[in-house]
Amino acid sequence: QVQLVESGGDSVQAGGSLKLSCTVSGFTASRYCMGWFRQPPGEEREGVATIRGDGSTTYADSVKGRFTISQDNAKNTLYLQMNSLKSEDSGMYYCAAVAIYGPSWCSRSRFGYTYWGQGTQVTVSS
């Protein structure tokens, strides 16, 4: 059984930083994409950043230069370092994973992922 558990969400002032973690268990794909998504209240879930098993990353334009996605395979943990936070970064943050086959690129569409965590709340006040 695959489980993804996010942590690290908090309330911070604009300009501050947070580091989210996602602990993964039961996911054994040798080729995979993992991603961070966020969903403000009343809005669609949007992709923030993705990382492929080989370390290749993608970012939404709105977070480039401020957010960094990384993974620690030894700890089975995915991270999202968020700096220079803005009020528009507020929302529920989810991690997700999907097995891929062949030289696939990682989509930031929520429809491209199979496994999801329960989310962790990030609130940025201005």
Helices and strands as residue ranges (DSSP letters): E 3-7, E 11-13, E 18-25, E 32-39, E 46-52, E 57-59, E 67-72, E 77-82, G 87-89, E 91-99, G 110-112, E 115-116, E 120-125
